[in-house]
Amino acid sequence: MIKVSNISKNFIGIKAIDGVSFEIDQGSIIGLIGPNGAGKTTLFNIVAGHLSPSSGAVYLDGEDITFLKPHELFRKGLLRTFQIAHEFSSLTVLENLMVVPGDQFGEQLVHTWFNCAKVRKADELVRKQAKEVINFLELNQMENELAGNLSGGQKKLLELGRTMMANPKIVFLDEIGAGVSRRLLKIIAGSILRLNQQFGYTFCLIEHDMDFIARLCDMVIVMAEGRILTQGKPNEVINNEDVIEAYLGTGRKYKKVS
């Protein structure tokens, strides 16, 4: 589904990404890990259209999307979330979800004047979808709460819910588990697995929680200093000596994940 081909990115003489290439298969969950400063978020920003690469190309289903903007990628089914949630704080949880779908009938002023019945009908369909997403994510008690009043973990769940409203092909999740309580992290992990297994969503996620990575991911890509250090199955990668050294220094070892 996604092919990243020899991507590099320079910032005023600093090479943040250096010739990175990998592929993401449809229906997979891929983890992207590495120490701080490895270039993970910069790579996400390039794939999702927030930055242009200095060289290389990104393909979605064989189409070159390298220089498309985020709103253009949104229409093609490629979405991303951010380390810090980007909710509309003065809107309710339900309203945050309802604003997501693009090209809604009521967005055209002329329809609000002359096609009020159709606007209401279209809004009800979006409202129904939003309520289904809220139920799926176990946010029922927060439906009418202002999004700005949610906890950090609930905001991350809302971010995931907003991607669901767009029926995406692939979702890039940037540290969706960071700062989240264990209870909400379990809900987030379960939701990702269900979306993948029941609805065929493809995910690529940046995460530092190795247990979270091991539970969710089919394959893991490790970055260090702007390059790919290694990639493979979670257990292989997490217990790889080069990965251990990149994270912790020589002589340290992760507890083996079963």
JOQUI-V306995 format. One record per pair of residues at least 6 apart in sequence whose ideal C-beta (glycine too) atoms are under 7 Angstrom apart, sorted by sequence separation. I is the first residue (numbers start at 0). J is the second residue. D is the distance in whole Angstrom. If there is no record, write none. Layout:
i->(I	I)
j->(J	J)
d->(D	D)
This chain:
i->(23	33	44	58	104	105	133	194	206	221	222	230	236	7	8	45	56	57	110	111	195	212	220	221	229	8	31	57	64	87	110	141	146	149	162	176	179	221	243	7	41	56	86	133	221	243	6	7	220	229	243	7	46	64	146	176	191	219	45	141	175	218	219	229	5	6	52	104	105	218	228	229	104	218	219	228	5	51	138	221	238	3	4	59	105	159	237	3	104	105	158	216	219	228	238	3	59	103	138	48	237	2	48	49	136	155	213	1	48	212	213	221	1	16	47	103	223	234	0	15	19	48	136	188	192	233	0	48	136	155	191	213	0	16	47	100	15	16	188	74	133	151	152	156	184	188	73	97	132	151	152	159	209	97	175	47	153	156	170	172	176	132	152	156	159	174	47	97	132	155	169	170	171	172	173	174	176	8	96	167	168	169	129	176	6	43	93	96	128	8	6	93	92	8	3	213	8	9	209	7	8	6	7	92	210	7	209	7	5	6	92	93	137	5	92	93	4	6	95	4	91	92	91	3	91	92	136	91	135	2	89	90	88	1	88	89	0	87	88	0	86	95	99	96	100	92	96	99	100	95	99	86	96	84	84	86	84	84	80	80	80	78	78	78	77	76	77	79	82	73	76	77	78	79	80	81	82	76	80	79	80	82	47	46	43	43	40	23	43	28	40	39	28	0	1	0	31	26	31	27	28	29	30	31	32	26	25	30	23	23	32	30	39	38	37	30	37	28	29	32	37	38	28	29	33	28	29	30	31	32	33	34	27	30	33	27	29	31	21	0	21	19	17	18	19	16	17	21	15	14	34	33	34)
j->(29	39	50	64	110	111	139	200	212	227	228	236	242	14	15	52	63	64	117	118	202	219	227	228	236	16	39	65	72	95	118	149	154	157	170	184	187	229	251	16	50	65	95	142	230	252	16	17	230	239	253	18	57	75	157	187	202	230	57	153	187	230	231	241	18	19	65	117	118	231	241	242	118	232	233	242	20	66	153	236	253	19	20	75	121	175	253	20	121	122	175	233	236	245	255	21	77	121	156	67	256	22	68	69	156	175	233	22	69	233	234	242	23	38	69	125	245	256	23	38	42	71	159	211	215	256	24	72	160	179	215	237	25	41	72	125	41	42	214	101	160	178	179	183	211	215	101	125	160	179	180	187	237	126	204	77	183	186	200	202	206	163	183	187	190	205	79	129	164	187	201	202	203	204	205	206	208	41	129	200	201	203	164	211	42	79	129	132	164	45	45	133	133	50	46	256	52	53	253	52	53	52	53	138	256	54	256	55	54	55	141	142	186	55	142	143	55	57	146	56	143	144	144	57	145	146	190	146	190	58	145	146	145	59	146	147	59	146	147	60	146	157	161	160	164	157	161	164	165	161	165	154	164	154	155	157	157	158	158	159	162	162	165	167	167	167	168	170	173	165	168	169	170	171	172	173	174	169	173	173	175	177	171	171	171	173	173	169	205	191	205	205	195	168	169	169	203	199	204	201	202	203	204	205	206	201	201	206	201	203	212	212	222	222	222	216	223	215	216	219	224	225	216	217	221	217	218	219	220	221	222	223	217	220	223	218	220	222	220	201	227	226	225	226	227	225	226	230	225	225	245	245	246)
d->(5	6	4	7	6	6	6	4	5	7	6	7	6	7	5	5	6	6	7	6	6	6	6	4	6	4	5	5	6	5	6	6	7	7	5	5	7	5	6	5	7	5	6	5	7	6	6	6	4	6	6	6	5	7	6	6	6	6	7	6	6	6	7	6	5	5	7	6	4	7	6	6	6	7	5	7	5	6	7	6	6	6	5	6	6	7	5	6	4	6	7	5	4	6	6	5	6	6	6	5	6	5	5	6	5	5	4	7	4	6	7	5	4	5	6	7	5	6	6	5	6	7	7	6	7	7	6	5	5	6	6	6	4	6	6	6	5	6	6	7	7	5	4	7	7	6	7	5	5	6	5	7	6	6	6	7	7	7	6	6	6	5	3	6	6	5	4	5	6	6	4	5	5	4	5	6	5	6	4	7	6	7	7	5	7	6	6	6	6	6	6	7	7	7	7	4	5	5	6	6	5	5	5	6	7	5	7	6	7	4	5	5	6	4	5	6	6	7	5	5	5	6	6	6	6	6	6	7	7	4	6	6	7	6	5	7	7	6	3	6	4	6	5	6	6	6	6	4	7	6	6	6	5	4	6	6	7	5	4	7	7	5	6	5	7	5	7	7	5	7	3	6	5	4	5	5	5	7	6	7	6	6	6	6	5	6	6	7	7	7	7	5	6	7	6	6	6	6	7	6	5	5	6	5	7	6	6	6	7	6	6	4	6	6	4	4	5	5	6	6	7	4	5	7	6	5	5	4	5	5	4	6	5	7	5	7	7	7	6	6	7	7	4	7	6	5	5	7	6	6	6	7	6)
